[in-house]
């Protein structure tokens, strides 16, 4: 008998072309993976928005399934709420895609009273697994898996890079892939190319690929800065976000990938796996999963900002890399490892994923990955407040019922209730500038829940969910 899986048919909002981050790729690929694998699994796709809006539809979707795979961003708590409401007994497999950020923290906070022994939570890295184990000690250890079947969708054939990193005739191409934002330490990528150009004119070029959200990172603004500080604005190029099929062409242009991110959102660093697979050398911070995905030679000393109060509503850089060490390593690039082979541990995660769906938590010990020493020190240094556990299912029901109503209303675009919800949100918000930006995107793009960090982040204002954290000074420098 086939295992009956219920899963939302995830599609990114086509009006928001910039919503192409790791989470969006993962959710789209998850649906594709299940739909392709039909030997022992019967996949029933559903519409999550309709499921939230219509109880009769929700019951018809959920009543006969063996397992629900939550691929709807940090909204898995809705499935837990409905399972309890309808007195059903299916397993739930959920995931966590960001670290010290409201969305998935709120998800785990809300669903805690509903957890059952057979429920599973999937993480992309050992770092995010152990961080959440510290923040939510009630989660059963045997229910936590590191699994990310991203390599199932990688090209079978790898292309030869367009230029040699040892060529003296053309500039050495430093690649940057990701959002052009402060939390991703993009400013350090600019600092790096400016210092390199001052020391070795014409020897290096920075090529960035990603969504540009800040005026100071617009191409013309950066070129003006480069001209003022180096006299050469041509040492930088930018490409807007591309599809996953196109991203490999960007890697082929690069001699080395620079990944300085210390973002509080970071759990993995998908680009580290992609670049390693494409045999592109990497220089990276030690933050998040980097130290479990790369060799020590590829890691840069990373100093964290200690005793600073961070909120989980906004994106922050938690530290910075040592630019001088990066410059020294680039000057001797031939000594860097060509690429890391650590990515190969993910090569069979598609099979691990199916095993989790079939066997659940019974197979936990067979796939355990420990954290590195660097990750362990960082996790021990994080202290958070505002995650007090809910007292009962009744309390959770009341909160989620309110959130469910907001979730459906805020996507009923153009209706009177929609505009009333936006107005109420602006009044309730503790971060009005960020909420105003969301309102503009909602009205202009009809932004739905598939943009992680949109609706889910704003829902925190409805229930006043505002955790804060600090990084203690001990072991604040990772080498």
N, C-alpha and C positions, 0 to 999 in steps of 0.2 A: 504494500500500500504506500502511495506517495505521501510525503510530508506536505501538508497544506500550509503555505506561507502567505500571509497578507502583507502587502507593502504598497506604500504610496508611489504612484507613477511620477517620480520627481522630474520636473523640467524647469530649468532656470527661466525666469521671466525674460522673454525675447526683447522687451523694451529696455532692459537694463544690461547692455552689452558689456559693462565693466564687471559684472558679477561672475568672474571666472577665477575663483580662488580654489584652494585645495578641497574645502568642504563641498563646494558645488560639483567639482569633478568627482569626488568620492560618492556622493549621493546618486548622481547620474549613472556612474559606472556600476554601482550596486544593483540598480534596477536591471541594467543591461546584462550583468553577470547572471542574475537569477533567471532572467528570461531566456538566456542561452542554455542554461543547465536544466534540462527537462527530464532527465532519466529517473530521478528519484524524488524530485520536488515538483509540486504543483503550485505555481505562483498565481495568486489572484491580486491584480493591481487595483487600487482604489484611489479615490480623490480625497485627500486629507481635509481640504477645506469643507467639502460637503459632509464628510464624516463628523466634523466639529459642529456643523450647523444643523444636521438632521439626525435625530436619535434613531428613527426607524431605519435609515440607510446605514448608520453605524452598526446597529445590531445585526442587520443582514450581512454586513461585511465580516463581522467578528465572530459570529455565533458558531461557525463550523471550522474555524482555522485552528491549527495546532500551534502556530507560532506567528507573532507579529514582529517584523523587522522595522524598527523605527528609523527612517531615513528622512526626517522632516525638520532637520535642524534641532535646536534644543527644546523641542516640544514633546518629547516622549511621554511626559507626565499625563498628556491627554489620553494615551492608550491605557495607562495604569488607572486613571480615573474611570474610563469607560468599562474596563474589565470589572472593576469593583461595582460600578453602577448596575451592570447587566448580570452580575454573579456568574461570570464566565471563568474558564480555567486555562486559557492559552498561555504559553510562555512569551516573554517579551525580550527581544534583543535590541538594546539601545547602544548609542555610542556617545563619545565625548570628543569634540573637535577643537576646542579652545581651552586654555589653561586658566589664568587668573583674570577671568572676564565674566560678566554677569550671566550670559546666556546659559551655558552648561552648568554653572554653579547654581543658578536658579532651578534648572531642570532637576538636579540631584536633590536640592533642598525640598522641592515640591513632591517628588515621588517617593521619598523615604518611607512614609507610613504604609505605602502599598506594596513594598518589595516582598517577593516570595523567593523561596529557596531556589527555584528553577530559573529565575531571571538572570540575564547575562548583560554585562556592559563591556563594550569593545573600545580599546584605546589604540591610537596609532603608534604609540611609543611607550617604552618602559618608564620614561620620565613622567608622562601625563598620568599613567596608571598609579605610580607611587605617590605623586603629588595629590591625586584625588583620594587615595587611601588615607593620607594624612588628614585631608580636609573633611572627609566623610568616613570616619572609622567604622561606621555601622555597615558599610558595604562588605559583603562576604568576599574574602580573599579569593576563594575558588571560583567566584563569578566574574573575575576581572581578567580579560584577555588582551594581549597585544596582537592585533591582526589588521592588516591593511593590504588588500589584494590589488594594489595599484599596478603591479607589473604585468598583470594579465592583459592590460591594454597598451603596453609598450610596443613599439615597432619591433618586428622580429629581426629586421636588418638594421644595423647601425651604420650611419653614413660617415665617410671620412670628413674631418673638419676642413673647412675651406682654406685654412692657412696654418702654417707651422708656428708653434709658440717659440721656436728657436730661431725664427727668421729675423735677420737684421735689416731686411729691406722694408718691411711694413711694421706699423705700430703693433705692439702686443695688445690684443683685445681683451679687456677686462669686462666680464659680463655681470649684470645685476638683474635678477628676475624677482618681481614682487611689487607690492604697492610702494609708491614713492611717498613714504610717510615717515614722520619722526620716529614712531615706535619700531619701524623696521631699520632704523639707523641709516636711512638713506643719506642723511647729511654727511655721514662718515665716508660714504662712497665718493661724494663730491670732494670732501677734504683730501681723500686719498689721491684722486686724479690731479687735483691742484698741486699738491706737494710733489707728486711724481713729475709733473710737467715743469715745475720750477727746477727740479734736480736734473732731469733728463729730457730736455725739450724734444717733442715729437716722437718719443719712444713708446708712449702708452696712449690708449684710447679707452674711454668708458662707454659701454653700450647698455642702456637700461631698457627693460621691457616690463611694463606694468601700468596700473591705473594711477593717474596723477590727480591727487585730491587737493593740493595746496598750490596757490598762485606762485609761491617762491620756487616751486619745483617745475613750473611750466618751462618748456624748452627755451623760449626767448629770455626768460628771467635767468636761467642757468647760463645761457650763452653770454648774457651781459656780464654776469659775475666772472665767468671764465676770461672774458676779454679784459676786464678790469684788473684781475689778479694775476693772469698769466700772459695776456696778450694774444691768446690763441683760443677762440671759441669753438674751433672745429674738433676739439679733442673729446667731444661728447655727442652722442646720438641717442635718440629715444624712440621707442616703438610702443604704441598702445597695446593693451591686452590682446592676446591672440588665442585662437582655439587650441585645444590640446594636440590636434593633428599638426598644427603649425609650429608649436613650440620647439620641435626638434630642429627646425631650420635655424632658429635663434641660437640654440646650443652649438650648432655647427659653425657659427660665426665666432665663437668664443675660444680664446686660448686658456682662460681661467675664469671660474665663477667666484665672485666676491659676495659672501653672505654674512653681513655684519649684524644681522637682526638679534636684538635682545628683547623683542616684543613680549609683553605680558600675555598676548594671545597665543604665542607660539607653543605648539605641542609636538611638532614633527620637523617640518622643513622638507616638503615634497620635492622641492627643487634639488635638494642634496642627493636624493635617490636618483632623480632623473639625470642630473649631471654626471653622477658616478657611472650610471649605466651607459651614458654617451661618451664615457672616457674623457670627460673634461676635468682637469684638476680643480681643486676648491681651496679657498681660504675662508674660514668661517669663525664666528664667535663660538664660545663653548656653551651657549645658552640652549635650553630646552633639550631636544634630542640629538644635537650635533655631536656630542661626545660618544654617543652609542652608534652613530652612523659613519663617522670619519676616523681616520688614523690621527694620532697626536700631532703628526707633522703638519696636518692641514688646519689645526686649531690655533686661534690667536688668543693671547692673554686677554681676559675679559674682566673688567672691574665693574661690580654692581654698585648701584646707588643705595647706600644704607641709611637706615633711620629716617627714611622719607615716607610720608603717608601717601599711599596709592589707593585710589578707589577702583572698583572693578567695573565701573561703567564706561570708562574711557580707555583708549589704547595708549600705552606708555612704552618708551624704551626703559628697560630695567637696569641698563648699564651701557658700557661702551667698550669697543675693542681697542687694542693698541695699534694705532696707525703706523707707528715707526717700525714695529715688528712686521707688519704687512708689507711695508716698503722694502725691508731687508729681504724678506722671502721672495718678493717679486724680482728683486735684483739677482737672485740665484734660483730662478724658477726651474732650471733643469734638475735641481736637487729635490724638488717636491715630488711626491708620489704621483704617477700619471693619473690615477683615479683610485677610489676606494672600492674594495670588494665587499664591504659590509652590506651593500644593497642586496646581495644574493640571498640573505636570510629572509627577504620578502618574496623570493621567487616562487615559493609554493604556498603563499598565503591564500590563494584562491581555494586550494584544497582544505587548508585550515579553516577557512570561513565556512565551507560546507560542512565540515566535521562539527563545528560549533553549532550550526543550525540543527544537525541531526542528533548529536549526542549531548549538547548542552555543556553543563559544567563538569560532567564526568571526566572530560579529557584535559582538565586544567593543567596538570603537572607536566604533560608531554610537550608543552610549547612555552614554558616559562623563560623569560628573558630578564636578567637582573639589570638594575641601574648601574651606571658607572660611579666611581668615587666622586667625580665632580658633580654629578647630578644629585647624589645623596647629600653632599654638603649644602647645595643650594636649597633643596627641599627642607632640610632641617632648619635653615635660616629664615624660612617664610613663616610669619605669624599673622593670622587673619582673625577678624572679628565680624560679627553680623551673620554667622551661619548657624545660629541656634536652631536645633531640630524642632519640627512641628510636633505638637503634643499628641495628635490623634488623626485618624482618617476623617473624622467629622470636620476638623479644622481644615484639613487639606481639601476636602470636598467643597467647602464654602469658598476658599480662595480660588481653586481651579474653575469653579462654576463662573465666578466673576471674570477670570481671565479668558475663559472660553467665549464668553459673550463679547468681550473686547476684541478678541482675535477675529471673530467673524464680522463684527461691525466695521472694523478698521480696514477690511478688504471688500466691503460692500460699496465700492467706489461710486461717488456721485449721489448717494442717497442722503436724505436729511439726517439720519442717524450717524452716517459716516462723518459728516461735517461737525455734528455735535460732539462726536468722539474725539476728533482732532482738536476742537476748541478746549474740551475738558483736559485732554492730554497736555496741552500747552500750559494750562493753569496748574496742573499737578506736578509737572516736571521739575526736578531739582537741577537739571542741566538744560535750560531753555534754548540755548544756541544750538545744541546738538538735536534737540527735539524739533526746532524750527527747520533745520536741514532735512530731517526725516519727513516733516509735513510737506515740504516742497517736492521731495522725491516722490512721495505718495500721490500727490495731486498731479504731478507732471508725468510720472512714469507708471502710475498704478503699481507701486512697489508692493510685492506680496511677500509671503514668509520665506520664499526661496533665497532671498538676499539675507544671509546670516549676518546679524548685527544691525538689522533694521527693526522690524516689528518686535522681535524677541527682546531686543535691548530696551525698547520703549515700554514693554509690559512691566518692567521693574518699577516704573513710576506708579502703576496701578496699586501695587501691594507694598510700596516703599521698601524695596529690597536693595539695600545699599551697603554691601560688605566693603571693608577697608583692610589693607594689609601693609606690613613693613617687611623689609629684608634686614635681618640683624647684621651687625658689623662683622661677626666672626666669619672667616673664610670668604671675605667679599671679593677677593681677587682669584680668579680661576686661571691656571696656566696650562 
